Amino acid sequence: MATDTAPVGRDRFITLNGLRTHYVEWGDEDRPPIVMLHGLRSYARTFQPLAERLADRYRVLAPDARGRGDSEWDPQGAYYTESYVADLEQFADRLGLDRFVLLAHSMGGTTAYVYAARHPERVGAAVVEDIGPGSSLSGEGAERIKREVADAPRDFASREAARAYWRGIRPNISDSALDSRLRHTLTPDEEGRWRWKFDLAGIAAARLDPDPARQVDLWPYVEALRCPTLVVRGGESDFLPVATAAAMARRNPRIHTVDVPGAGHYVHDDAPDLFHDHVTGFLRSAEVAR
């Protein structure tokens, strides 16, 4: 957990595919790198508690995806997997990350599967949180997220109203995770209303009315993974079915799956200690296996 002596995440900026992109860095540059990719409506510092605990051994790098946090919005509305993968390719190249670990949640997990399959020489290990083939396309979780995106208010009259909104759609979120979400997904405007720090209209358009040619079947990428991969599923998740996680492990022996009891789709928020323990145990075993 964060303490007064926890490493401070350093804010950085880089241009990726023409968009000014914000990222946060923890740990020394000479340590093994981990790149952390957040989900659809999230942000780089969602991983801050985990990054602070890993920074004594790793260099942790967490970007705000295009259209989120302090990264530039895409005027073309290209909020699709191919764009996120292209951004990650430039990110790794520009920072000279020849070999690194990918840790990714939800939408970021889709990026991680595709990137790792295409660049097996770059990814030493992967941790993917609560997403698999088909998760974003159909099922209870996919429909829930579509409803939430479609019904999201454009802004809020007060910070308290925003807090009530997030608590309503994530009733089990911890107070600290909720405070983080309010701090990094909203900002007050000149009239005192609180508006999103992400491109709600553009992201909603890509999610609710996607270009079919830009949708991705993840099964070929999951089957092509060549790095040790841990898939962490929330035990109460409606997004990654148990059967899908089991099929992933059957189809690719490099994939190990684990359920975290009591956690929903946001395992790193709902069960941070267990998530940390699974991640660090897996990374130690992946290092031994090399």
Helices and strands as residue ranges (DSSP letters): E 10-16, E 19-26, E 33-37, G 44-47, H 48-54, E 59-63, H 81-94, E 100-105, H 107-118, E 123-129, H 140-151, E 155-156, H 159-169, H 175-185, E 186-188, E 194-196, H 200-208, G 212-214, H 219-224, E 229-234, H 242-251, E 255-260, H 267-270, H 272-289
